[in-house]
Amino acid sequence: MHRVLIITMAIWGAQGCSNSESCPPPPPNITSKDFCYSARIRSTVLQGLPFGGVPTVLALDFMCFLGLLVVFSFLRKVAWDYGRLALVNDGFCSWLTAIFRIKDEEIREKCGEDAVHYLSFQRHIIGLLVVVGVLSVGIILPVNFSGNLLGDFGRTTIANLNADNALLWLHTIFAFLYLLLTVYSMRRHTSKMHYKEDDLVGGTASLNGCFYTLPEHTPFWIVSLITSLLAYENCVVLEARICYNVARLMYLNSERYVLLIPEEAVGYYTKLETQLKDDYRKEREKVNRKPLGMAFVTFQNESITATILKDFNACKCQGCQCRREPKSSPFNAKLHTHNWTVSYAPDPQNVYWEHLSVGGFPWWIRCFIINLVLFLLLFFLTTPAIIISTMDKFNVTKPVEYLNNPIVTQFFPTLLLWSFSALLPTIVYYSAFFEAHWTRSGENRTTMHKCYTFLIFMVLLLPSLGLSSLDVFFRWLFDRRFLADAKVRFECVFLPDNGAFFVNYVIASAFIGNAMDLLRIPGLLMYMIRLCLARSAAERRNVKRHQAFEFQFGAAYAWMMCVFTVVMTYSITCPIIVPFGLMYMLLKHLADRYNMYYAYLPSKLDKKIHSGAVNQVVAAPILCLFWLLFFSTVRSGKTRTPPTGHLRPNAAPHSFTASAALS
C-alpha cells in the first residue's frame, strides 16, 4: 500500500498537465518562481511573504496559547471534578507547578508502566531534537546563509545555495548523521524498556498463562484439555477459564434505558432494576451454551509454559503440509490439537471480552469495509490541500486574494491543517473501535499505524508536493493517456515558502495543539452532554464517577510522530524548523504528564505499540534523506533543461525506492 500511494503522490505532486491547450508553457520572461506561484489557482496557502509570515504566526499562536491556558484554568476551577483525581488545592495556577512536581514513580503507581515508557520515549525524542537543533542551527543554517540566490526566509533554506556549491555535501553528511543519532537514541530507549512475559498475563510473577484458540465442542473438552496438558512432565495446571460469548451479557450489565414518560424516581429505578436483573439472569443461562472454543490456562512454573509454547508453535514440515508436534494424549484426536493456536495471554485488563465473539471471515469483511470508507472519507474530505484548491475553484478566496496578509495567507491555512490533523485521530479511533479488536493493544496499534499513515499524507506529503486540484487526481485515475502525456514541474515543490508553511504548522501544533490537549474539548463536551441527559441526581453522580477515559496511546503516538517526522524531514532543507519542533516536544511532554496523572485512567498494553512508535521515529530521518534526493534530482534537472522546460515525472522511481525502504 505504501508503494502505490507514494508513487501516486509523486505524480500528483507538482502541477500536472498533458500536451494540450490546458497547460501552455510559461512565457520566456516569467521566472520559475513566478510560474509556480501563478500555477496555484488563486491559492492563499503559498505566497511570497516577508520571512514566510513566521513572526506573525508565532505571535498569534502564542497569544492564542495564553488565552487557552486562561480558559483551562477557569474550567479547572468550575469543573473541578472533571478528571480522574481530585485536585490538590484550589489555586488558579497551581496545576502549572504540579506538572513539575510529579515524579516518574508516582506516574508508574497511578498510571501504569506504559505511561512511564511513553514519557521516557518523549524524553529521548527531546534529547535527539536538542542535538539535531544544535547541529542544524549552528552549522547547516550558516551554510545556507552563505548563498546569495534568495532573500528573506529563503536565505535560511537549502535553495539559497548554488547547484555546484561544494557545501551541499555537508547537508548529505548531516542527514546520514541524523539517521545514526536517531537509531542510537531509540536503541537506548528500547534497552530501558523491561517487559516480562508474566506482566502480560496479569497475576504474580510466578504465574504464566497461555491463550488457546480451540475448535468449538461441547463443554466436555475442558476436562480433555487439562488431561492433554498433563501429558507434559511436571505440569501443574492452577487454573483454566473457558471463554464464552458474553457480548450481550456485558451490554445488559451496562445498559441504561431512556425514560420517555416522567414518573416517580423510586418506582422507576425499582422497575428498571427488576427488569435488568431478569434480563441478566436469562442471558447468564444462555451464555453456558455459547462457548467460543477458547480458554485461558495458568501453569505453576514458567519452564513448562515455554515448553508447551515451543511444541505448539514449532512447525515440522512434511511435504506440502506443516503440522505441530505436541505431547501425545488420548484426547488429541478428539480435540484436534493440530489446529490449536497458542500464545502468551494478554493482561485481563487488556482484553475486550465482548469482542471475543467477533472473528473469522466476517471480521475481515467488516474490517475491509470500515477501512475502505475511512480511506475515501479522509482522502477526499479531510485533505486541506484538496479542500482549499476546491474552494478556490468556486472563487471562495477571491475577496482575500489581494490582501497578502500573513494572518490570511499563513495563520489560517496552518490552523486549518492542524484542525484536520486533530480531527483525524478521532475518526481513526472510532474506525478501529468498530473493527472490534480482541485487545486494547491491538486497537491502539491499529490506530497508531493508520493515523500516522494518513497524517503523513495529509500534513507532509500532499502539501509538500503541491497537490493542486481534484481534476489532476481524476485524470490520473480515469485517463489512461494522462501518465504517458503528463509533464510535471517539480521545482514548484521546493519553494522557500513551502518550508515556512511547515514551520508555521509546527508552531500551531506546539501552542494551539498542546493547549487543546490540556482542555480536552471532545471529552468535556461529552461530559456536558451526559450531564444534561441525566434524569436525576443519582444519574448525574454516576456520570461524574465514570467520566474519565483511558489514555489513547495509539493516537498520541501517531500525532506526535507526525510532527516529529515533519521536523526531521525539513531539518536539513529548512533548519529553522528544528527549534520549534523542540518547543513542541517540550510542551507536549508537560501536557501529557498532567493529563496522564490527573485526567486519564491507567491502561495495560503490551510492548508492541511502543516498538511500533520506535519504527516510526526511524522513518523520519529516512524521509529527510529522500527529501535531499528529490531536491538534488530537481536541481540536476534544472541545470540540464531550459528554465522554462518541464520535467518528466521521473521522480516516481525514487518514491518507489523510498516506500520500499519504509515498508
N, C-alpha and C positions, 0 to 999 in steps of 0.2 A: 504493500500500500504506500509506503514511504516513497518508493521509486517512481511510481506513476504520478503521484501528486507533485513531487518536487520538480520533475521534468515539466509537468504542466505549468507550474508557476514560473519556470524559467522562460517558457514560450509566451505566457501571458505578460510576463514581467514588464517589458517596455511597450512602447506604443506600436502595436502590431497592425500591419496593413498589407494588402495584396497589391499586385500590379494593376491598379485601376485608378480611376479618377478620384476615388475617395481618399487617396493618400498621395498627393503630389509631393515631389521633392521640395525641400525648402529653398527659397531663393538664395543665390550665392552671397548676398550681403547680410544674411541673417546668421548670427553665430550659433554654435551648438547649444549654448546655454539658453539663448532666447528661444530657439526652436523647442527645446524641452519644456520651457515654461508655457509657450503658446500651445503646445500639444495637449496640455491638461485643460480640457474644455471648461473654462470658467471656474476651475477648481480653486478653492480658497485654502486648501491644505498646504500647498507648497508654493511659497512666494519668496522673492529675493528681498528679505527684510534685514535691517541692520542687526548683525550678530544673531540672526535666526530667531529673534524675539525671545531669546533665553532669559535676559534680565527681567523683562516684563512678566513672563510666565512664572519665573521664580518668585517675584514679589507677590503676584496674585495668588499663587498656590500657598505661599507662606501665610498670607492673611487669611485665606480660607482655612488653613490648618489651625491657626489660633482661634478662629471663630468656632470651628468644630470642637476644639478642646473645651471651650467655654460651654458649649451646648452639652457636651458629655458630662462635664462637672455638674451642670444643672440637673440633667436627667438622673445622674447618680444620686443626687440628693432627693429628688422627687420619687423616683422608682428605686428606692433603696433595696427592695427585696428582689430586684431583677438581677439575679446572679446565683451562683452555686453556694457561696459562702456569705455570711453576714459581714458587714463592713466593720472594720476595727474601730474607727472613730468617724465622726461626722464632719471633719474638716473639709472645706471646699476643694482644696488641692492636696489633701492627704494621700490620695491614691497615687500621685506622682512620685512621692518619696517611697511609697510602699513597693513600687516596682524594683527599686534598687536594694531594698532590704530583704527581698525574697531570696532564699538560698536554694541550691540545687537539691539538697537533702529534703527540704520541705516540699519542693515540687515533686520529687520522687515518691514521697509519702502520700501526698494528696492527689497527684495527677497520674502516677504510674511511670514505669520505666520508659515507655515510648515517648513521653513528653521530654524526659531528660535527653534521650537520643536526638530528638528533633531540635532541641535548643543547642546541643553540642554541635550538631550539623550546621546550624546558623553561625555559631562562633567560628567554626573552621572556614566558612564562606567569608565571614568578615575579615579574618586574618588573611585569606587569599586576596581579597579586594584591597586590603591595605598595601600588600606587596605590589600588586598589579598597578594600583594607583600611583605609588611612588615611581615605578618604572615608566608608566605611561606619561604622567605629568612631568616627571623630572627629566626624561630622556626623549621619548617619542614626540611630545609636544614641542620642545625647542627645535627638534629636527624639522617638524612640519612648518614651524615659523620661519625656517631658513629659506624657504621658497619664496617666489615673488609672482606667482600666477594669479592669486586670488586676494581678496580683501575681506574685511570684517570676519564673520565666522568661518569663512572658507580658509583663512590662514591657519586655522587650528587643525585642518583635516589633511589627509594624505594627498588629496587632489591639488594641494598647493605646490607639490614637488614636480619637477620635470620628469618625463618618462625615462630619460637617460641619467638621472641622478643616482650616483653610486650609493647614497644613503638609503635607498629603498630596500637594499638587502638587510638593513638594520631592522626594518619592520618585520620581515620574514623570520629573522632570527628570534626576535622577541615573541612572535606568535608561537613558535615552537617552544620557547622558554615558558610561556604561559601554560601551554599544554602539560609540560612536565611538572610545573608548580601545582597545577590542578590535580594531576594524578597523585602527587606526593601528599597533598592536603587531604584528599579523600582516602588514601591508604592509611593515613594517620588517624582519620576519623573512624574508619571501619575497624581498626585494630583496638579501639576502645569500646566497641560495641560487643558486649558479652551477653549472648542469648543462649541459655541452656535449654536442651530439649524438654527437661522436666518443667521448665517455665511455660512451655507451650501447652501442656496438658493440665495445668492447674494443680492443685494438691500440693503435697510436700515434695521435698527434693528426692525422697526415696521412692516415690511413686512415678511410674511411667505408664502411658496409655497407648493403645493402638486403635486406629479408626478403621473399621471393616465395612466394606460395601458387599452385601451378601445377596443371593437370589431370594426372591420373596417365597417363603414357605410358611407352613403352619407353625405355631409357636413352639413345637417340639424341638426345633432346630437350635434353640439356645442351650439345651442340655447337650445336644450333639456337638455344638460349638465348643463348649467347655471341655468335653471329653476329647475332642480333636486336639485342643491346645495342650491338654495334659499329656499328650504323647511325647512332648518335649521333657527332657530330664530336668528335674529341679524347678519345674514350672508351677508356680502358685498363683492362681487367679484370685485376686482380692475382691474384684467387683466386675460385674457385667451388666451393662444397661442397654436395653433394647430401645431402638428409635421407632416412634410411631408418627403417623400423620396428625399433628396437633395444631395445624393452622387454624381450623375452625374453633378449636378449644381455646386457643390463645386470643382469638378475636372476641369470643364471648366474654372472656375474662376482663377485657379492657373496653368492652362496648358500653357506650352511653347513648340512650335513646333520647330523642328530641321530644319534649313535651309541647304538644300543639294546643291543648286546652288547659288554661290555668286551673289549678286545684290546690288543696292544702298540701304543704310540703311533706308533712309526716305521712299522710296517706299515699302520696305519690312515690316517695322513696321506699316505703314498705312494699307497695305493689311491685316496684321496679326490682327490689332485692329478691322478692319471691320468684319473679319471672326469670331473672338471671340465674338464680340457683337451680331452677328447674331445667332451663336450657343447658346449663353447665353439666348437670348430672346426666342428662340424656346423651350429651356429646361425649362425656367421660366413658360411658358404657360402650359407645361406638368405637372409641379410639383403639381398644384392645383388638378389634377386628380389622384394623388398618395398619399392619406393620409395614415398615419401609425397607426391610431387609438390611438394616444397619445395626451396629452395636458398638458401644464404647467399652473396651475391656481394659482393666487395670491390673498390672502384674506387680509382684512383690519387689523384683530387682531389675536393674537396668540391663544386665547382660542377656537375660532371656528375651527381653523386648527387642534388643538389637539382633539376636539370633532369628527370631520369628520374622522381623522385617527383612532380614537378608534372604531368608528362604523364600518368602513370598514375592519379593521384588527382583530377585536374580533370575533372569530368563535363561533357560537351557534350550538352545535351538536344535531342532531335529527336522531336516528337510526344509519345507516352507512354513512350518508351524513353530511357534515359540510357546513353551509351557514352563510352568514353575514346578519346583520340586520341594513341597513342604513335607514334614514328617507324616508317615503313613498312619492312618487311623481307620477303624471300621466304618466311620461315618463320612469319609472323604468323598465317596461316590455319591452318597445321598445329598450332601451339601454342595457338591460341585466346587470343591475348594480351588480347582484350577481357574475358576472365574473370579476369585476374590481379589480385591484391591486393598492394599494395606499401607497405611502411613501413620505418622505421629498424629495424635489427636490435637486439635486446637484447644485453646482455653475455652471453658464453657461460656464465659462472657463474650467470646469472640464469635460464637455460633448464632446464626439466625435460625432458631428452631422451627419457626413457622415456614421457612423456605426449604427445608429438607425434602418436602414432598414434591418440589418442582425440580425436574431433571430430565435427562434423556433428550430425544429428538424434539419434543415440544419446547424445551428450554432453548435449544439452538434456533428454532424458528422464531421464538419470541425475541431472543437477543438480536437476531438479524434484522427484524422489522424495526425494533426500537432504535438500533444504531443507524439504519438507513434513514429513518425520519429525522434523527438527530443530525446526521451529516447534511441533509438537504436544508434543514432549518438553519443551522449555524452557517453554512457556506453562503446561502443566498440572502439571508436576512440579517445576520449579525456581523458581517464584514464591513467595517466603516468605509473602506475604500470603495466598495461597491455602492453602499448607500449614498455616499457623498457624490460620486460620479453620476448616479441615477438621479439624485436631486438636481444636479447641475443641468441635466438634460431638460428638465422642466423649468429652468431658469429660477429655481428657488433662491439661489445665491446671488442672483443678479443685483438686487438692491445693495448688497455689501461688496460688490465686485471691485469697486474702485476706492474702497476705504483704505486698503493697505495698512490696516491697523493690527499690531501684534495680538491684541485681545481677540480680534475676529479671526485672524489667519493662523494663529498658533495656539492660543489658550483653549478655545472651544473645540478645535479638532482633536487635540490631545486629550481633552476632557471627555470627548465623545468616544475616543478609542479606549480610554480607561473604563468608561461606563459599560461598554460592551464586554470588555475583558472581565469586568467584575460580575456581569450577569451570566457569563458563560459557565463558570464553575457551578452555579446553582442549577442551571439547566442540565449540565452533565451529571451532577449528583443525582438528580431525580431520575435520569435515564438509567444510571447504574442501580438505583434502588428498585426500579421496576423490572430490572433484569433478574431480580430475586437470587442474588448470590447466597451461597451457603454460609459464608463467614464475612464478618466486617472487614477483615484484612483483604479478602478478595474484592469486596466492594470499593474499598479505598484505593487499592492498586489500579482497578479499572478506571476509577475517577481520575486518578493522577495521570495515567498514561493518556487517556482521551483528552483531558483538559490541557495537558502540556502540548499535545499534538495540535489541537485546534488553536490554542493560544499562540503557538509559534507561527502558524499560518496567518492568523488574524492580526497579530501585533507586529511580527517581524518580517515575514516573507512577502506578504501581499503589499504592505506599504513600502517596503524597501525596493521591491521590483516594479513598483509603479503600476499596479493594475488599474487601467483607466476606465473601462466601462464593461457592461454586460454583453454588448454586442460582440466584442472580441472573444469572450468565452463561448457564446453560442455559435459563432462562426467556426471556432476551433472544434466544437463538439459535433456540428452537423455538416460542415463544409469539408468535403474530402480534399479539395484542392487548396484549402487555406494554408496548410503547413508547407505544401510544395511551392506556393507562390508568395508566402509571407516574408516580409522583411522587418526585422526587429532592430530598434535603435537602443542599444544597451547603455550608451553613455548617459542617457537620462536617469539611469538607476543610481549613479554615484554623484548626484548633485550635492554640493555642500549643505544645502538646506535640508536634505534628507537626513543627515546626521543630527541637525538641530531639532528636527521633528522628534527623533527618538530621545534626545536629551530632555526635551520638554515632556515627553511621555514618562520618563523615569522620574522627573521632578514631580509630576502629578501623582504617580504611584507612591512616591515617598511621603508626600504631605497629605494629599486628599485620601489616598488609598489606605494608609495606616490609621488615619483619623477615623475613617469609616469602619475599619476593623474594630476599633475601640467602641464605636457607637453600636455596632451590630444591629443595624436598622432592620434587616429582614426578621431577625429573631424578636426584636422589640415590637414590630408590627404584628407578628403572630401572637405574641403575648397579650397585646392590647385587644386583638380580635377575640381571643379565647376568654379574656376577662369580660368583654362586652356580651358574649354569648352565654356566659354562666347565668343560671337561673336562680341561684340562691347563694347565701354566704358560704354554705358548705362547699359548693362547687367552685366558688372563687378561691377558697382556701386550698382546694385540691389543685387548681390551676397554678397557684403560686408555688405549691410543693413540687410540681412536675414540669416546670417551665424551662429547666436547663437541659441542654443537649450535649452530646459528645463532640469533642473537637474533631473536625474533619481534616485529618492529616493528608488525605489524597488531594483535596482541593487546595489546601495551604501549600503543600509541596509544589504543585503544578504552577500556581500563580507566582510563587517566589522564584522558581526556576525559570519561568518565562522572563521575568525582569532581569535575572542574572544572565540569561542567555543573550538578551539584548545588549546588556552592558559589555559582556565579553566579546560579542561579535563586533561591536564598534570600538573596542578598546584600543585598536591599532589605527583604524581609519579615522576615528574621531575620539581621541584620547580624553577629551574634556568630559566625556560621559562617565568616566570611572568614579570621580569623587561623588557625583550624585548617586551612582549605584551604591557606593559605600554608605552614604547617608540613608538610602532606602533600607539597606540591610540592618543598620543600627536601630532605626525607628521600628522596623518590623520585629526585631528581636525583643525590644522593650514591650511593644504592644502584645505580642504573643505570650510573653511571660505573665503579663497582667491577666489576659483572657484565660489562659490555662489554669491559673491559680484561683481566680475569682469568678469566672463566668461559666466554664465548660465542665462537663462531667468527665471523670477519667475513663480511658478506653484501654482495652487489652488487644494488641495486634501482634503480628509476627515480624520477623526481621526482613521479610521480602520487600515491604514497602519502603523501608529505609535504604535497602540496597538498590531499589529502582530509582530513588532520588539521586543516589551517587552516580548511576549511569547517565542520568540527565545532566548532571554537572559536567561530566567529561565530554558530553556532546557540545557544550558551549564553546570551548577553545577550538574544537574541530571546525565548527561553523566559522569561527574567526579566520582560520587558515583558508577556508574556501572563499570567504569574502575577499581576501587578498588575491586568491586565484582569479576570481571574477574581475577584480579591478585590474589585474595585470593583463587579462585577456582583452578587456575593453581598451586599455592603453595601447597594447600592441596592435589591436585592430585599427585604432585611430591613426597610428603612425604609418600604417601601410595603405590606408584608403584616404580619399579626399575628405575634408571636414564635413562636407555636405552629403557624403555617401552613407549608405545604410549597411548595417551589419547583418549578415545572415544569422539565423538562430543556431549558432554553433556552440552556445553555452550549455545546451541540453546534455551533451555527454558529460560535462563537468558536474552538472546537477545529478546525473545518474551515478557518477562516482561518489559524490558526497552522500547521497542517500544510501548507497551500498555500504559505505563506511559506518553510517549511523544505525542501520537496521540490523 
